[in-house]
Amino acid sequence: MKPLEDYLVVDFSQFLSGPSASLRLADMGARVIKIERSGVGDICRSLYTSNVIMNGESSVFHAINRNKESFEVDLKNPEDCKMVRELLAKADVMMHNFRPGVMERLGFDYASVQELNKDIIYASLSGYGVEGKGKGKPGQDLLLQSVTGLTWLSGNADSGPVAMGLSIVDMLAGSHLAQGILACLFRKAISGEGGRVEVSMIESAYDFQFETITTFMNDGGALPERTAKNNANAYLGAPYGIYKTANGFVSLAMGSVPVLAVLLECEALQAFTDPAEAFTKRDEIKTILAEHLLSRDTACWLGVLEPADIWCADVLNWQQLMEHDGFKALAMIQEVEMKDGYQYQTTRCPIRIDGELLTSAKGSPKLGQDNEEIINQFVNLKTGIHESQ
């Protein structure tokens, strides 16, 4: 039995941040019902990040909404709203990521939902929080990376601001929302008390940088300085970075420059004997390393460094990764199937509980595919009486 079996989550959220949180709850066994706009659904259904269309919809939607159900409604229609309220009266968790004020206008704010279900856990995710000048701004990942300092940590010194190649703030905020919901579910199991969870993307982005921001605040306000070449962390000295080899790339983490000088048979590095020079002269050291590592292929360098317990790794693309024995051993890929029989491969939940993988063969839902089942199970519009689960 999965830990969250028999818990019901009603999820109004769309795009990436909120649905990533409900995905994790679904992986842990919760029943997740997506409330989707009539005729349109989650905007992520048509939000294409590539030209990959799977079964008529975005690959992103399929990746982040597997293992869920779809309830298609018009929240401007009183009868549809009545059905949703019937559903919420039975729910353990309700979640959304609308901008502040939207749920109040629709009649699904915290106070209104509490009147239906006083013990519900009400979770909301916003871009900039519910107070201050930014509260009405769109919570879009690139914009949040830009205003929180994240773009000054990647790339080399002369690169200008560089965004991460993933919707990292979306995923972080979703993870934090799931953590808050799980904490409240734990409290509810003990005391029966519901609660309210609030997460903003901007706070998640700040928390993501707790190491670097703490350093900044206690270092006289000195801004992070990226290295001119092979930067991987603005606060770490040489050799930390990714270097080109004769046939690929190799990454080097923290390590002793004098030790590397010997192992790599690099005479020019032998001049750097003071440990402090790993930071104060890191551009010079990295330039020497970058030129020297071009002389042999990746396997050769790894064959020298790994036996000496130097922290290093090959740099794989996804094609190479999928063929790697270590990746295959983890069984990170699962095949899921939609109700119409369409099958696709995607990643699984990374968590193991009691040694078991948290997998599910249930694919993403077609818009409104579960309406009849949900209405029959939770709603009786003629009498207003909940039918038994």
C-alpha positions, -999 to +999 in steps of 0.1 A: +000+000+000+013+034-009+015+060+019-012+084+005-037+058-007-073+068+002-064+105+002-083+127-024-066+157-039-086+182-060-061+202-081-071+234-099-035+242-109-021+242-144+012+248-162+042+232-144+046+243-107+013+232-092+009+200-113+044+190-104+033+190-067+002+170-074+022+146-095+044+138-065+013+132-043-002+109-070+031+090-071+027+084-034-008+070-038-031+099-036-061+101-060-056+134-079-085+149-098-076+179-121-103+206-124-100+217-160-116+245-179-143+234-203-132+231-239-096+242-231-083+223-201-049+229-186-030+254-208-001+231-206-020+207-230-010+231-258+021+246-244+047+231-267+084+233-256+094+213-287+077+200-318+069+167-300+032+162-299+020+131-282-015+118-289-025+153-299-012+172-269+021+186-255+048+162-243+051+184-212+015+178-203+019+141-206+051+141-185+037+161-156+001+149-155+004+112-156-015+092-129-043+118-126-080+122-136-096+150-155-129+167-145-139+192-172-161+220-158-171+256-165-165+276-133-188+303-145-217+279-146-235+276-113-243+239-118-207+230-126-196+250-095-221+230-074-205+198-086-170+210-077-182+220-043-197+185-038-163+171-047-144+195-024-166+185+005-151+150+003-115+161-005-085+159+018-065+185-002-074+213-026-046+231-045-043+259-071-018+282-086-040+311-098-030+347-093-041+363-060-078+372-062-089+348-088-102+321-065-120+347-044-139+359-075-148+323-084-159+315-048-133+289-041-111+309-017-099+294+016-128+307+037-154+296+012-139+261+009-135+258+047-173+263+050-177+232+028-149+211+045-135+226+077-107+200+078-094+204+043-058+213+035-059+243+012-027+248-008-019+277-031+011+286-052+017+321-066+045+338-085+053+366-061+032+360-030-001+376-020+013+409-007+035+436-023+037+452-057+045+419-075+015+400-064-004+403-097+026+395-120+027+363-139+047+335-122+068+325-152+100+306-147+124+327-168+111+359-152+116+345-117+151+334-125+158+369-138+146+389-108+161+366-081+198+367-091+199+331-104+211+342-139+244+355-125+256+321-113+259+301-145+281+308-175+315+324-177+324+359-165+319+375-198+286+357-206+262+382-191+232+367-173+226+330-182+193+312-175+192+276-165+180+253-192+152+239-171+120+254-155+139+251-122+118+276-102+086+259-112+099+226-100+113+240-068+080+257-059+061+226-067+084+206-045+080+230-016+042+230-021+042+192-019+064+193+013+039+217+029+009+196+020+026+164+034+034+182+067-002+193+070-014+157+062+008+144+090-006+169+114-041+161+102-035+124+108-026+132+144-050+159+154-077+159+126-068+196+119-067+209+084-046+238+073-034+263+047-002+260+027+011+290+008+042+289-015+055+315-039+079+309-067+100+339-057+105+326-022+114+292-036+140+308-058+155+326-029+156+295-008+173+276-036+202+300-032+205+297+006+242+289+004+252+317-020+229+344-005+243+336+030+278+340+017+269+373+000+253+387+031+283+378+053+310+388+028+305+425+028+280+424+000+305+413-026+288+400-057+296+365-070+325+365-095+323+338-122+356+326-137+365+337-172+367+301-184+350+268-174+329+283-147+306+259-127+303+277-094+311+313-087+322+306-052+345+276-058+382+277-068+400+257-095+397+231-108+359+232-104+344+231-139+338+212-171+367+208-196+369+197-232+390+167-239+403+152-272+370+135-278+344+149-254+343+165-220+353+158-184+340+175-152+363+181-122+350+190-088+369+201-058+405+189-057+441+197-049+459+215-077+493+201-068+480+166-068+464+172-102+496+185-115+513+152-107+485+129-119+479+148-151+516+152-158+510+189-162+543+207-156+527+242-158+504+234-128+533+226-106+539+263-100+507+266-079+516+252-045+497+275-022+461+262-016+448+297-016+458+301-052+431+277-062+408+307-058+430+337-061+445+324-094+417+302-106+414+318-140+451+311-147+449+276-134+418+268-154+433+281-185+463+258-181+440+229-173+417+235-203+447+235-227+463+204-211+431+183-210+427+186-248+457+164-253+440+131-244+405+116-246+380+115-218+385+078-210+422+082-206+419+111-181+392+092-161+415+062-161+441+083-144+419+103-120+393+079-108+418+053-093+434+082-074+399+091-059+398+124-077+362+137-080+356+136-117+330+124-143+323+119-179+299+144-193+270+125-210+243+136-233+209+119-231+217+093-258+248+083-240+230+084-206+203+060-218+230+034-228+249+038-195+247+007-173+243+028-142+212+045-156+197+012-167+202-003-133+181+024-117+150+017-139+142+054-140+120+049-171+085+036-169+058+030-196+023+043-190-009+040-209-038+064-214-074+053-214-076+053-252-047+029-253-019+054-262+013+043-245+044+064-238+076+063-218+084+088-191+104+090-159+092+075-126+091+090-091+126+091-077+115+081-042+116+045-028+096+035+003+104+003+021+126-006-008+098-004-033+097+019-064+067+042-066+055+035-101+021+036-118+011+025-153-016+052-155-010+078-182-022+114-184-060+120-189-078+132-219-098+164-211-129+155-192-125+117-196-134+111-159-164+133-156-190+106-156-172+085-130-165+115-107-201+127-109-215+092-102-192+087-072-192+121-056-221+142-068-258+139-069-272+172-083-308+162-080-307+156-043-275+173-032-265+141-014-230+126-016-230+091-028-207+067-009-172+062-021 
